[in-house]
Amino acid sequence: MDEEDDDMDGADVGMAATLDNTVKLQKLDEMKCRLKEMEEEVAALRDT
């Protein structure tokens, strides 16, 4: 039974790492979108 517990702990850690990476990727995508928006705003201001 101890081996099963160890396997589950490893799976939990792997899943937590996957979720953490997913959150980081989502935040990165949001930052990229915001950067693009800011670049568009700067370009619009330069045109005026």
PDB file of all heavy atoms in Angstrom:
ATOM      1  N   MET A   1       0.809  -1.194   0.000  1.00  0.00           N
ATOM      2  CA  MET A   1       0.000   0.000   0.000  1.00  0.00           C
ATOM      3  C   MET A   1       0.857   1.264   0.000  1.00  0.00           C
ATOM      4  O   MET A   1       0.470   2.267  -0.560  1.00  0.00           O
ATOM      5  CB  MET A   1      -0.926   0.029   1.212  1.00  0.00           C
ATOM      6  CG  MET A   1      -2.109  -0.854   1.105  1.00  0.00           C
ATOM      7  SD  MET A   1      -3.508   0.033   1.784  1.00  0.00           S
ATOM      8  CE  MET A   1      -4.783  -0.983   1.164  1.00  0.00           C
ATOM      9  N   ASP A   2       2.019   1.201   0.610  1.00  0.00           N
ATOM     10  CA  ASP A   2       2.874   2.377   0.640  1.00  0.00           C
ATOM     11  C   ASP A   2       3.295   2.780  -0.763  1.00  0.00           C
ATOM     12  O   ASP A   2       3.397   3.962  -1.074  1.00  0.00           O
ATOM     13  CB  ASP A   2       4.115   2.116   1.500  1.00  0.00           C
ATOM     14  CG  ASP A   2       3.756   2.026   2.978  1.00  0.00           C
ATOM     15  OD1 ASP A   2       2.726   2.608   3.347  1.00  0.00           O
ATOM     16  OD2 ASP A   2       4.506   1.377   3.733  1.00  0.00           O
ATOM     17  N   GLU A   3       3.521   1.798  -1.636  1.00  0.00           N
ATOM     18  CA  GLU A   3       3.915   2.109  -3.008  1.00  0.00           C
ATOM     19  C   GLU A   3       2.805   2.848  -3.733  1.00  0.00           C
ATOM     20  O   GLU A   3       3.065   3.774  -4.481  1.00  0.00           O
ATOM     21  CB  GLU A   3       4.276   0.832  -3.757  1.00  0.00           C
ATOM     22  CG  GLU A   3       5.581   0.220  -3.289  1.00  0.00           C
ATOM     23  CD  GLU A   3       5.893  -1.056  -4.041  1.00  0.00           C
ATOM     24  OE1 GLU A   3       5.363  -1.245  -5.149  1.00  0.00           O
ATOM     25  OE2 GLU A   3       6.674  -1.858  -3.516  1.00  0.00           O
ATOM     26  N   GLU A   4       1.568   2.464  -3.512  1.00  0.00           N
ATOM     27  CA  GLU A   4       0.443   3.150  -4.153  1.00  0.00           C
ATOM     28  C   GLU A   4       0.364   4.587  -3.679  1.00  0.00           C
ATOM     29  O   GLU A   4       0.124   5.493  -4.464  1.00  0.00           O
ATOM     30  CB  GLU A   4      -0.866   2.419  -3.857  1.00  0.00           C
ATOM     31  CG  GLU A   4      -1.014   1.117  -4.617  1.00  0.00           C
ATOM     32  CD  GLU A   4      -2.341   0.435  -4.319  1.00  0.00           C
ATOM     33  OE1 GLU A   4      -3.259   1.115  -3.832  1.00  0.00           O
ATOM     34  OE2 GLU A   4      -2.439  -0.772  -4.576  1.00  0.00           O
ATOM     35  N   ASP A   5       0.574   4.811  -2.395  1.00  0.00           N
ATOM     36  CA  ASP A   5       0.550   6.174  -1.865  1.00  0.00           C
ATOM     37  C   ASP A   5       1.645   7.018  -2.512  1.00  0.00           C
ATOM     38  O   ASP A   5       1.438   8.172  -2.860  1.00  0.00           O
ATOM     39  CB  ASP A   5       0.711   6.177  -0.344  1.00  0.00           C
ATOM     40  CG  ASP A   5      -0.515   5.605   0.362  1.00  0.00           C
ATOM     41  OD1 ASP A   5      -1.583   5.568  -0.269  1.00  0.00           O
ATOM     42  OD2 ASP A   5      -0.391   5.211   1.535  1.00  0.00           O
ATOM     43  N   ASP A   6       2.829   6.427  -2.672  1.00  0.00           N
ATOM     44  CA  ASP A   6       3.929   7.147  -3.303  1.00  0.00           C
ATOM     45  C   ASP A   6       3.585   7.499  -4.737  1.00  0.00           C
ATOM     46  O   ASP A   6       3.877   8.600  -5.205  1.00  0.00           O
ATOM     47  CB  ASP A   6       5.220   6.317  -3.267  1.00  0.00           C
ATOM     48  CG  ASP A   6       5.765   6.197  -1.840  1.00  0.00           C
ATOM     49  OD1 ASP A   6       5.368   7.008  -0.982  1.00  0.00           O
ATOM     50  OD2 ASP A   6       6.598   5.298  -1.605  1.00  0.00           O
ATOM     51  N   ASP A   7       2.967   6.573  -5.455  1.00  0.00           N
ATOM     52  CA  ASP A   7       2.595   6.838  -6.843  1.00  0.00           C
ATOM     53  C   ASP A   7       1.570   7.967  -6.920  1.00  0.00           C
ATOM     54  O   ASP A   7       1.655   8.820  -7.788  1.00  0.00           O
ATOM     55  CB  ASP A   7       2.012   5.577  -7.504  1.00  0.00           C
ATOM     56  CG  ASP A   7       3.075   4.521  -7.743  1.00  0.00           C
ATOM     57  OD1 ASP A   7       4.270   4.869  -7.721  1.00  0.00           O
ATOM     58  OD2 ASP A   7       2.701   3.348  -7.953  1.00  0.00           O
ATOM     59  N   MET A   8       0.627   7.977  -6.025  1.00  0.00           N
ATOM     60  CA  MET A   8      -0.389   9.025  -6.044  1.00  0.00           C
ATOM     61  C   MET A   8       0.234  10.377  -5.729  1.00  0.00           C
ATOM     62  O   MET A   8      -0.108  11.385  -6.318  1.00  0.00           O
ATOM     63  CB  MET A   8      -1.512   8.711  -5.056  1.00  0.00           C
ATOM     64  CG  MET A   8      -2.377   7.536  -5.479  1.00  0.00           C
ATOM     65  SD  MET A   8      -3.108   7.752  -7.113  1.00  0.00           S
ATOM     66  CE  MET A   8      -4.231   9.084  -6.786  1.00  0.00           C
ATOM     67  N   ASP A   9       1.172  10.407  -4.788  1.00  0.00           N
ATOM     68  CA  ASP A   9       1.840  11.662  -4.464  1.00  0.00           C
ATOM     69  C   ASP A   9       2.579  12.194  -5.678  1.00  0.00           C
ATOM     70  O   ASP A   9       2.528  13.377  -5.979  1.00  0.00           O
ATOM     71  CB  ASP A   9       2.817  11.482  -3.297  1.00  0.00           C
ATOM     72  CG  ASP A   9       2.104  11.227  -1.975  1.00  0.00           C
ATOM     73  OD1 ASP A   9       0.900  11.550  -1.891  1.00  0.00           O
ATOM     74  OD2 ASP A   9       2.749  10.706  -1.056  1.00  0.00           O
ATOM     75  N   GLY A  10       3.254  11.316  -6.401  1.00  0.00           N
ATOM     76  CA  GLY A  10       3.963  11.726  -7.610  1.00  0.00           C
ATOM     77  C   GLY A  10       3.005  12.235  -8.666  1.00  0.00           C
ATOM     78  O   GLY A  10       3.278  13.219  -9.345  1.00  0.00           O
ATOM     79  N   ALA A  11       1.857  11.590  -8.798  1.00  0.00           N
ATOM     80  CA  ALA A  11       0.854  12.029  -9.771  1.00  0.00           C
ATOM     81  C   ALA A  11       0.303  13.387  -9.375  1.00  0.00           C
ATOM     82  O   ALA A  11       0.093  14.251 -10.230  1.00  0.00           O
ATOM     83  CB  ALA A  11      -0.269  11.000  -9.869  1.00  0.00           C
ATOM     84  N   ASP A  12       0.073  13.576  -8.082  1.00  0.00           N
ATOM     85  CA  ASP A  12      -0.437  14.870  -7.601  1.00  0.00           C
ATOM     86  C   ASP A  12       0.564  15.985  -7.880  1.00  0.00           C
ATOM     87  O   ASP A  12       0.193  17.068  -8.312  1.00  0.00           O
ATOM     88  CB  ASP A  12      -0.737  14.814  -6.101  1.00  0.00           C
ATOM     89  CG  ASP A  12      -1.945  13.951  -5.784  1.00  0.00           C
ATOM     90  OD1 ASP A  12      -2.725  13.655  -6.716  1.00  0.00           O
ATOM     91  OD2 ASP A  12      -2.096  13.560  -4.611  1.00  0.00           O
ATOM     92  N   VAL A  13       1.829  15.700  -7.639  1.00  0.00           N
ATOM     93  CA  VAL A  13       2.874  16.694  -7.890  1.00  0.00           C
ATOM     94  C   VAL A  13       2.944  17.012  -9.373  1.00  0.00           C
ATOM     95  O   VAL A  13       3.020  18.173  -9.773  1.00  0.00           O
ATOM     96  CB  VAL A  13       4.244  16.201  -7.373  1.00  0.00           C
ATOM     97  CG1 VAL A  13       5.362  17.107  -7.852  1.00  0.00           C
ATOM     98  CG2 VAL A  13       4.237  16.112  -5.848  1.00  0.00           C
ATOM     99  N   GLY A  14       2.860  15.982 -10.214  1.00  0.00           N
ATOM    100  CA  GLY A  14       2.895  16.193 -11.666  1.00  0.00           C
ATOM    101  C   GLY A  14       1.708  16.999 -12.134  1.00  0.00           C
ATOM    102  O   GLY A  14       1.845  17.889 -12.975  1.00  0.00           O
ATOM    103  N   MET A  15       0.542  16.720 -11.587  1.00  0.00           N
ATOM    104  CA  MET A  15      -0.661  17.456 -11.977  1.00  0.00           C
ATOM    105  C   MET A  15      -0.566  18.904 -11.508  1.00  0.00           C
ATOM    106  O   MET A  15      -0.926  19.828 -12.233  1.00  0.00           O
ATOM    107  CB  MET A  15      -1.917  16.805 -11.397  1.00  0.00           C
ATOM    108  CG  MET A  15      -3.202  17.458 -11.867  1.00  0.00           C
ATOM    109  SD  MET A  15      -4.660  16.552 -11.371  1.00  0.00           S
ATOM    110  CE  MET A  15      -4.569  15.159 -12.470  1.00  0.00           C
ATOM    111  N   ALA A  16      -0.050  19.117 -10.307  1.00  0.00           N
ATOM    112  CA  ALA A  16       0.103  20.480  -9.791  1.00  0.00           C
ATOM    113  C   ALA A  16       1.072  21.264 -10.670  1.00  0.00           C
ATOM    114  O   ALA A  16       0.833  22.432 -10.971  1.00  0.00           O
ATOM    115  CB  ALA A  16       0.586  20.444  -8.349  1.00  0.00           C
ATOM    116  N   ALA A  17       2.146  20.626 -11.100  1.00  0.00           N
ATOM    117  CA  ALA A  17       3.112  21.296 -11.970  1.00  0.00           C
ATOM    118  C   ALA A  17       2.483  21.625 -13.314  1.00  0.00           C
ATOM    119  O   ALA A  17       2.709  22.698 -13.872  1.00  0.00           O
ATOM    120  CB  ALA A  17       4.343  20.411 -12.150  1.00  0.00           C
ATOM    121  N   THR A  18       1.676  20.723 -13.834  1.00  0.00           N
ATOM    122  CA  THR A  18       0.992  20.963 -15.109  1.00  0.00           C
ATOM    123  C   THR A  18       0.020  22.130 -14.980  1.00  0.00           C
ATOM    124  O   THR A  18      -0.024  23.005 -15.848  1.00  0.00           O
ATOM    125  CB  THR A  18       0.239  19.699 -15.561  1.00  0.00           C
ATOM    126  OG1 THR A  18       1.188  18.635 -15.724  1.00  0.00           O
ATOM    127  CG2 THR A  18      -0.492  19.925 -16.862  1.00  0.00           C
ATOM    128  N   LEU A  19      -0.730  22.164 -13.899  1.00  0.00           N
ATOM    129  CA  LEU A  19      -1.667  23.269 -13.675  1.00  0.00           C
ATOM    130  C   LEU A  19      -0.916  24.579 -13.515  1.00  0.00           C
ATOM    131  O   LEU A  19      -1.330  25.611 -14.039  1.00  0.00           O
ATOM    132  CB  LEU A  19      -2.540  23.000 -12.453  1.00  0.00           C
ATOM    133  CG  LEU A  19      -3.568  21.885 -12.605  1.00  0.00           C
ATOM    134  CD1 LEU A  19      -4.264  21.618 -11.272  1.00  0.00           C
ATOM    135  CD2 LEU A  19      -4.587  22.226 -13.681  1.00  0.00           C
ATOM    136  N   ASP A  20       0.212  24.543 -12.809  1.00  0.00           N
ATOM    137  CA  ASP A  20       1.022  25.744 -12.615  1.00  0.00           C
ATOM    138  C   ASP A  20       1.536  26.256 -13.957  1.00  0.00           C
ATOM    139  O   ASP A  20       1.483  27.451 -14.231  1.00  0.00           O
ATOM    140  CB  ASP A  20       2.183  25.435 -11.671  1.00  0.00           C
ATOM    141  CG  ASP A  20       2.978  26.682 -11.302  1.00  0.00           C
ATOM    142  OD1 ASP A  20       2.346  27.698 -10.950  1.00  0.00           O
ATOM    143  OD2 ASP A  20       4.215  26.631 -11.359  1.00  0.00           O
ATOM    144  N   ASN A  21       2.003  25.348 -14.797  1.00  0.00           N
ATOM    145  CA  ASN A  21       2.483  25.742 -16.123  1.00  0.00           C
ATOM    146  C   ASN A  21       1.346  26.305 -16.968  1.00  0.00           C
ATOM    147  O   ASN A  21       1.544  27.264 -17.714  1.00  0.00           O
ATOM    148  CB  ASN A  21       3.130  24.560 -16.836  1.00  0.00           C
ATOM    149  CG  ASN A  21       4.487  24.228 -16.265  1.00  0.00           C
ATOM    150  OD1 ASN A  21       5.113  25.038 -15.599  1.00  0.00           O
ATOM    151  ND2 ASN A  21       4.953  23.019 -16.540  1.00  0.00           N
ATOM    152  N   THR A  22       0.171  25.720 -16.857  1.00  0.00           N
ATOM    153  CA  THR A  22      -0.986  26.210 -17.604  1.00  0.00           C
ATOM    154  C   THR A  22      -1.325  27.636 -17.191  1.00  0.00           C
ATOM    155  O   THR A  22      -1.568  28.496 -18.036  1.00  0.00           O
ATOM    156  CB  THR A  22      -2.198  25.288 -17.385  1.00  0.00           C
ATOM    157  OG1 THR A  22      -1.858  23.972 -17.826  1.00  0.00           O
ATOM    158  CG2 THR A  22      -3.409  25.775 -18.147  1.00  0.00           C
ATOM    159  N   VAL A  23      -1.302  27.891 -15.898  1.00  0.00           N
ATOM    160  CA  VAL A  23      -1.592  29.237 -15.394  1.00  0.00           C
ATOM    161  C   VAL A  23      -0.532  30.216 -15.894  1.00  0.00           C
ATOM    162  O   VAL A  23      -0.860  31.319 -16.334  1.00  0.00           O
ATOM    163  CB  VAL A  23      -1.652  29.242 -13.849  1.00  0.00           C
ATOM    164  CG1 VAL A  23      -1.687  30.651 -13.294  1.00  0.00           C
ATOM    165  CG2 VAL A  23      -2.862  28.453 -13.374  1.00  0.00           C
ATOM    166  N   LYS A  24       0.721  29.805 -15.864  1.00  0.00           N
ATOM    167  CA  LYS A  24       1.795  30.680 -16.336  1.00  0.00           C
ATOM    168  C   LYS A  24       1.645  30.977 -17.823  1.00  0.00           C
ATOM    169  O   LYS A  24       1.856  32.117 -18.250  1.00  0.00           O
ATOM    170  CB  LYS A  24       3.161  30.045 -16.060  1.00  0.00           C
ATOM    171  CG  LYS A  24       3.536  30.068 -14.601  1.00  0.00           C
ATOM    172  CD  LYS A  24       4.882  29.414 -14.366  1.00  0.00           C
ATOM    173  CE  LYS A  24       5.237  29.410 -12.897  1.00  0.00           C
ATOM    174  NZ  LYS A  24       6.511  28.732 -12.638  1.00  0.00           N
ATOM    175  N   LEU A  25       1.280  29.983 -18.600  1.00  0.00           N
ATOM    176  CA  LEU A  25       1.090  30.198 -20.034  1.00  0.00           C
ATOM    177  C   LEU A  25      -0.085  31.134 -20.304  1.00  0.00           C
ATOM    178  O   LEU A  25      -0.031  31.970 -21.201  1.00  0.00           O
ATOM    179  CB  LEU A  25       0.892  28.868 -20.756  1.00  0.00           C
ATOM    180  CG  LEU A  25       2.142  27.995 -20.886  1.00  0.00           C
ATOM    181  CD1 LEU A  25       1.776  26.636 -21.461  1.00  0.00           C
ATOM    182  CD2 LEU A  25       3.187  28.679 -21.750  1.00  0.00           C
ATOM    183  N   GLN A  26      -1.161  30.990 -19.522  1.00  0.00           N
ATOM    184  CA  GLN A  26      -2.313  31.880 -19.673  1.00  0.00           C
ATOM    185  C   GLN A  26      -1.921  33.315 -19.350  1.00  0.00           C
ATOM    186  O   GLN A  26      -2.297  34.251 -20.065  1.00  0.00           O
ATOM    187  CB  GLN A  26      -3.467  31.426 -18.782  1.00  0.00           C
ATOM    188  CG  GLN A  26      -4.134  30.163 -19.259  1.00  0.00           C
ATOM    189  CD  GLN A  26      -5.168  29.632 -18.282  1.00  0.00           C
ATOM    190  OE1 GLN A  26      -5.180  29.987 -17.107  1.00  0.00           O
ATOM    191  NE2 GLN A  26      -6.031  28.752 -18.754  1.00  0.00           N
ATOM    192  N   LYS A  27      -1.153  33.493 -18.280  1.00  0.00           N
ATOM    193  CA  LYS A  27      -0.714  34.836 -17.912  1.00  0.00           C
ATOM    194  C   LYS A  27       0.202  35.416 -18.988  1.00  0.00           C
ATOM    195  O   LYS A  27       0.115  36.601 -19.312  1.00  0.00           O
ATOM    196  CB  LYS A  27       0.012  34.814 -16.565  1.00  0.00           C
ATOM    197  CG  LYS A  27      -0.925  34.616 -15.394  1.00  0.00           C
ATOM    198  CD  LYS A  27      -0.184  34.651 -14.079  1.00  0.00           C
ATOM    199  CE  LYS A  27      -1.131  34.457 -12.921  1.00  0.00           C
ATOM    200  NZ  LYS A  27      -0.436  34.517 -11.630  1.00  0.00           N
ATOM    201  N   LEU A  28       1.068  34.583 -19.541  1.00  0.00           N
ATOM    202  CA  LEU A  28       1.958  35.032 -20.607  1.00  0.00           C
ATOM    203  C   LEU A  28       1.157  35.461 -21.823  1.00  0.00           C
ATOM    204  O   LEU A  28       1.435  36.513 -22.419  1.00  0.00           O
ATOM    205  CB  LEU A  28       2.936  33.914 -20.979  1.00  0.00           C
ATOM    206  CG  LEU A  28       3.945  34.244 -22.069  1.00  0.00           C
ATOM    207  CD1 LEU A  28       4.818  35.427 -21.667  1.00  0.00           C
ATOM    208  CD2 LEU A  28       4.789  33.026 -22.374  1.00  0.00           C
ATOM    209  N   ASP A  29       0.152  34.688 -22.190  1.00  0.00           N
ATOM    210  CA  ASP A  29      -0.708  35.050 -23.323  1.00  0.00           C
ATOM    211  C   ASP A  29      -1.423  36.378 -23.066  1.00  0.00           C
ATOM    212  O   ASP A  29      -1.530  37.214 -23.961  1.00  0.00           O
ATOM    213  CB  ASP A  29      -1.731  33.951 -23.620  1.00  0.00           C
ATOM    214  CG  ASP A  29      -1.111  32.742 -24.290  1.00  0.00           C
ATOM    215  OD1 ASP A  29       0.005  32.870 -24.846  1.00  0.00           O
ATOM    216  OD2 ASP A  29      -1.744  31.674 -24.267  1.00  0.00           O
ATOM    217  N   GLU A  30      -1.893  36.567 -21.831  1.00  0.00           N
ATOM    218  CA  GLU A  30      -2.562  37.823 -21.481  1.00  0.00           C
ATOM    219  C   GLU A  30      -1.591  38.994 -21.602  1.00  0.00           C
ATOM    220  O   GLU A  30      -1.953  40.062 -22.109  1.00  0.00           O
ATOM    221  CB  GLU A  30      -3.126  37.742 -20.057  1.00  0.00           C
ATOM    222  CG  GLU A  30      -4.304  36.802 -19.921  1.00  0.00           C
ATOM    223  CD  GLU A  30      -4.722  36.595 -18.474  1.00  0.00           C
ATOM    224  OE1 GLU A  30      -4.179  37.277 -17.566  1.00  0.00           O
ATOM    225  OE2 GLU A  30      -5.585  35.738 -18.241  1.00  0.00           O
ATOM    226  N   MET A  31      -0.356  38.802 -21.145  1.00  0.00           N
ATOM    227  CA  MET A  31       0.639  39.867 -21.237  1.00  0.00           C
ATOM    228  C   MET A  31       0.980  40.182 -22.687  1.00  0.00           C
ATOM    229  O   MET A  31       1.147  41.352 -23.057  1.00  0.00           O
ATOM    230  CB  MET A  31       1.901  39.494 -20.463  1.00  0.00           C
ATOM    231  CG  MET A  31       1.737  39.577 -18.965  1.00  0.00           C
ATOM    232  SD  MET A  31       3.279  39.385 -18.064  1.00  0.00           S
ATOM    233  CE  MET A  31       3.452  37.605 -18.096  1.00  0.00           C
ATOM    234  N   LYS A  32       1.057  39.150 -23.522  1.00  0.00           N
ATOM    235  CA  LYS A  32       1.334  39.369 -24.946  1.00  0.00           C
ATOM    236  C   LYS A  32       0.213  40.171 -25.595  1.00  0.00           C
ATOM    237  O   LYS A  32       0.469  41.080 -26.384  1.00  0.00           O
ATOM    238  CB  LYS A  32       1.507  38.031 -25.673  1.00  0.00           C
ATOM    239  CG  LYS A  32       2.806  37.331 -25.371  1.00  0.00           C
ATOM    240  CD  LYS A  32       2.875  36.010 -26.123  1.00  0.00           C
ATOM    241  CE  LYS A  32       4.128  35.244 -25.845  1.00  0.00           C
ATOM    242  NZ  LYS A  32       4.158  33.955 -26.558  1.00  0.00           N
ATOM    243  N   CYS A  33      -1.027  39.842 -25.253  1.00  0.00           N
ATOM    244  CA  CYS A  33      -2.173  40.578 -25.793  1.00  0.00           C
ATOM    245  C   CYS A  33      -2.139  42.025 -25.334  1.00  0.00           C
ATOM    246  O   CYS A  33      -2.377  42.943 -26.132  1.00  0.00           O
ATOM    247  CB  CYS A  33      -3.486  39.920 -25.374  1.00  0.00           C
ATOM    248  SG  CYS A  33      -3.814  38.365 -26.203  1.00  0.00           S
ATOM    249  N   ARG A  34      -1.850  42.245 -24.075  1.00  0.00           N
ATOM    250  CA  ARG A  34      -1.788  43.611 -23.546  1.00  0.00           C
ATOM    251  C   ARG A  34      -0.653  44.385 -24.211  1.00  0.00           C
ATOM    252  O   ARG A  34      -0.803  45.555 -24.547  1.00  0.00           O
ATOM    253  CB  ARG A  34      -1.617  43.582 -22.022  1.00  0.00           C
ATOM    254  CG  ARG A  34      -1.590  44.954 -21.401  1.00  0.00           C
ATOM    255  CD  ARG A  34      -2.885  45.708 -21.631  1.00  0.00           C
ATOM    256  NE  ARG A  34      -2.727  47.083 -21.178  1.00  0.00           N
ATOM    257  CZ  ARG A  34      -3.093  48.153 -21.862  1.00  0.00           C
ATOM    258  NH1 ARG A  34      -3.699  48.039 -23.033  1.00  0.00           N
ATOM    259  NH2 ARG A  34      -2.893  49.361 -21.394  1.00  0.00           N
ATOM    260  N   LEU A  35       0.485  43.747 -24.412  1.00  0.00           N
ATOM    261  CA  LEU A  35       1.609  44.392 -25.085  1.00  0.00           C
ATOM    262  C   LEU A  35       1.224  44.801 -26.502  1.00  0.00           C
ATOM    263  O   LEU A  35       1.517  45.922 -26.943  1.00  0.00           O
ATOM    264  CB  LEU A  35       2.828  43.474 -25.111  1.00  0.00           C
ATOM    265  CG  LEU A  35       4.064  43.999 -25.827  1.00  0.00           C
ATOM    266  CD1 LEU A  35       4.544  45.304 -25.196  1.00  0.00           C
ATOM    267  CD2 LEU A  35       5.156  42.952 -25.824  1.00  0.00           C
ATOM    268  N   LYS A  36       0.538  43.915 -27.197  1.00  0.00           N
ATOM    269  CA  LYS A  36       0.090  44.228 -28.554  1.00  0.00           C
ATOM    270  C   LYS A  36      -0.853  45.427 -28.542  1.00  0.00           C
ATOM    271  O   LYS A  36      -0.740  46.330 -29.382  1.00  0.00           O
ATOM    272  CB  LYS A  36      -0.595  43.016 -29.178  1.00  0.00           C
ATOM    273  CG  LYS A  36      -0.987  43.215 -30.619  1.00  0.00           C
ATOM    274  CD  LYS A  36      -1.603  41.968 -31.207  1.00  0.00           C
ATOM    275  CE  LYS A  36      -2.038  42.217 -32.645  1.00  0.00           C
ATOM    276  NZ  LYS A  36      -2.656  41.058 -33.247  1.00  0.00           N
ATOM    277  N   GLU A  37      -1.770  45.449 -27.574  1.00  0.00           N
ATOM    278  CA  GLU A  37      -2.693  46.573 -27.453  1.00  0.00           C
ATOM    279  C   GLU A  37      -1.934  47.872 -27.201  1.00  0.00           C
ATOM    280  O   GLU A  37      -2.240  48.907 -27.800  1.00  0.00           O
ATOM    281  CB  GLU A  37      -3.688  46.330 -26.318  1.00  0.00           C
ATOM    282  CG  GLU A  37      -4.695  45.235 -26.594  1.00  0.00           C
ATOM    283  CD  GLU A  37      -5.530  44.889 -25.371  1.00  0.00           C
ATOM    284  OE1 GLU A  37      -5.341  45.510 -24.292  1.00  0.00           O
ATOM    285  OE2 GLU A  37      -6.371  43.978 -25.474  1.00  0.00           O
ATOM    286  N   MET A  38      -0.938  47.825 -26.325  1.00  0.00           N
ATOM    287  CA  MET A  38      -0.162  49.024 -26.024  1.00  0.00           C
ATOM    288  C   MET A  38       0.621  49.491 -27.249  1.00  0.00           C
ATOM    289  O   MET A  38       0.705  50.700 -27.513  1.00  0.00           O
ATOM    290  CB  MET A  38       0.780  48.776 -24.847  1.00  0.00           C
ATOM    291  CG  MET A  38       0.058  48.661 -23.516  1.00  0.00           C
ATOM    292  SD  MET A  38       1.144  48.625 -22.071  1.00  0.00           S
ATOM    293  CE  MET A  38       2.005  47.089 -22.294  1.00  0.00           C
ATOM    294  N   GLU A  39       1.184  48.541 -27.999  1.00  0.00           N
ATOM    295  CA  GLU A  39       1.914  48.900 -29.207  1.00  0.00           C
ATOM    296  C   GLU A  39       0.987  49.558 -30.229  1.00  0.00           C
ATOM    297  O   GLU A  39       1.374  50.526 -30.895  1.00  0.00           O
ATOM    298  CB  GLU A  39       2.590  47.675 -29.814  1.00  0.00           C
ATOM    299  CG  GLU A  39       3.758  47.181 -28.989  1.00  0.00           C
ATOM    300  CD  GLU A  39       4.331  45.865 -29.481  1.00  0.00           C
ATOM    301  OE1 GLU A  39       3.621  45.117 -30.201  1.00  0.00           O
ATOM    302  OE2 GLU A  39       5.487  45.568 -29.149  1.00  0.00           O
ATOM    303  N   GLU A  40      -0.241  49.055 -30.329  1.00  0.00           N
ATOM    304  CA  GLU A  40      -1.217  49.652 -31.238  1.00  0.00           C
ATOM    305  C   GLU A  40      -1.600  51.058 -30.776  1.00  0.00           C
ATOM    306  O   GLU A  40      -1.747  51.973 -31.594  1.00  0.00           O
ATOM    307  CB  GLU A  40      -2.454  48.759 -31.349  1.00  0.00           C
ATOM    308  CG  GLU A  40      -2.187  47.463 -32.087  1.00  0.00           C
ATOM    309  CD  GLU A  40      -3.339  46.478 -32.014  1.00  0.00           C
ATOM    310  OE1 GLU A  40      -4.338  46.748 -31.308  1.00  0.00           O
ATOM    311  OE2 GLU A  40      -3.242  45.411 -32.659  1.00  0.00           O
ATOM    312  N   GLU A  41      -1.736  51.242 -29.456  1.00  0.00           N
ATOM    313  CA  GLU A  41      -2.050  52.564 -28.920  1.00  0.00           C
ATOM    314  C   GLU A  41      -0.908  53.540 -29.203  1.00  0.00           C
ATOM    315  O   GLU A  41      -1.153  54.701 -29.583  1.00  0.00           O
ATOM    316  CB  GLU A  41      -2.310  52.483 -27.415  1.00  0.00           C
ATOM    317  CG  GLU A  41      -3.595  51.756 -27.049  1.00  0.00           C
ATOM    318  CD  GLU A  41      -3.733  51.529 -25.554  1.00  0.00           C
ATOM    319  OE1 GLU A  41      -2.943  52.093 -24.758  1.00  0.00           O
ATOM    320  OE2 GLU A  41      -4.634  50.769 -25.165  1.00  0.00           O
ATOM    321  N   VAL A  42       0.318  53.102 -29.047  1.00  0.00           N
ATOM    322  CA  VAL A  42       1.483  53.955 -29.323  1.00  0.00           C
ATOM    323  C   VAL A  42       1.513  54.323 -30.792  1.00  0.00           C
ATOM    324  O   VAL A  42       1.732  55.489 -31.148  1.00  0.00           O
ATOM    325  CB  VAL A  42       2.785  53.248 -28.901  1.00  0.00           C
ATOM    326  CG1 VAL A  42       4.000  53.982 -29.434  1.00  0.00           C
ATOM    327  CG2 VAL A  42       2.859  53.117 -27.386  1.00  0.00           C
ATOM    328  N   ALA A  43       1.269  53.344 -31.655  1.00  0.00           N
ATOM    329  CA  ALA A  43       1.274  53.631 -33.096  1.00  0.00           C
ATOM    330  C   ALA A  43       0.183  54.633 -33.437  1.00  0.00           C
ATOM    331  O   ALA A  43       0.403  55.551 -34.254  1.00  0.00           O
ATOM    332  CB  ALA A  43       1.070  52.329 -33.871  1.00  0.00           C
ATOM    333  N   ALA A  44      -0.985  54.519 -32.825  1.00  0.00           N
ATOM    334  CA  ALA A  44      -2.078  55.443 -33.067  1.00  0.00           C
ATOM    335  C   ALA A  44      -1.718  56.848 -32.599  1.00  0.00           C
ATOM    336  O   ALA A  44      -2.014  57.844 -33.264  1.00  0.00           O
ATOM    337  CB  ALA A  44      -3.351  54.963 -32.390  1.00  0.00           C
ATOM    338  N   LEU A  45      -1.042  56.939 -31.463  1.00  0.00           N
ATOM    339  CA  LEU A  45      -0.640  58.245 -30.942  1.00  0.00           C
ATOM    340  C   LEU A  45       0.419  58.893 -31.840  1.00  0.00           C
ATOM    341  O   LEU A  45       0.455  60.094 -32.011  1.00  0.00           O
ATOM    342  CB  LEU A  45      -0.120  58.120 -29.518  1.00  0.00           C
ATOM    343  CG  LEU A  45      -1.167  57.822 -28.456  1.00  0.00           C
ATOM    344  CD1 LEU A  45      -0.505  57.507 -27.120  1.00  0.00           C
ATOM    345  CD2 LEU A  45      -2.146  58.977 -28.307  1.00  0.00           C
ATOM    346  N   ARG A  46       1.298  58.091 -32.395  1.00  0.00           N
ATOM    347  CA  ARG A  46       2.337  58.609 -33.296  1.00  0.00           C
ATOM    348  C   ARG A  46       1.725  59.158 -34.568  1.00  0.00           C
ATOM    349  O   ARG A  46       2.245  60.103 -35.150  1.00  0.00           O
ATOM    350  CB  ARG A  46       3.337  57.515 -33.641  1.00  0.00           C
ATOM    351  CG  ARG A  46       4.269  57.193 -32.503  1.00  0.00           C
ATOM    352  CD  ARG A  46       5.328  56.227 -32.948  1.00  0.00           C
ATOM    353  NE  ARG A  46       6.197  55.899 -31.825  1.00  0.00           N
ATOM    354  CZ  ARG A  46       6.812  54.756 -31.660  1.00  0.00           C
ATOM    355  NH1 ARG A  46       6.666  53.795 -32.554  1.00  0.00           N
ATOM    356  NH2 ARG A  46       7.584  54.550 -30.629  1.00  0.00           N
ATOM    357  N   ASP A  47       0.627  58.550 -35.009  1.00  0.00           N
ATOM    358  CA  ASP A  47      -0.019  58.974 -36.256  1.00  0.00           C
ATOM    359  C   ASP A  47      -0.749  60.298 -36.093  1.00  0.00           C
ATOM    360  O   ASP A  47      -1.028  60.970 -37.089  1.00  0.00           O
ATOM    361  CB  ASP A  47      -1.009  57.910 -36.741  1.00  0.00           C
ATOM    362  CG  ASP A  47      -0.281  56.662 -37.243  1.00  0.00           C
ATOM    363  OD1 ASP A  47       0.926  56.756 -37.554  1.00  0.00           O
ATOM    364  OD2 ASP A  47      -0.927  55.599 -37.322  1.00  0.00           O
ATOM    365  N   THR A  48      -1.051  60.687 -34.868  1.00  0.00           N
ATOM    366  CA  THR A  48      -1.801  61.944 -34.662  1.00  0.00           C
ATOM    367  C   THR A  48      -0.909  63.140 -34.617  1.00  0.00           C
ATOM    368  O   THR A  48       0.247  63.127 -34.526  1.00  0.00           O
ATOM    369  CB  THR A  48      -2.626  61.889 -33.365  1.00  0.00           C
ATOM    370  OG1 THR A  48      -1.751  61.672 -32.263  1.00  0.00           O
ATOM    371  CG2 THR A  48      -3.682  60.830 -33.433  1.00  0.00           C
TER     372      THR A  48
END
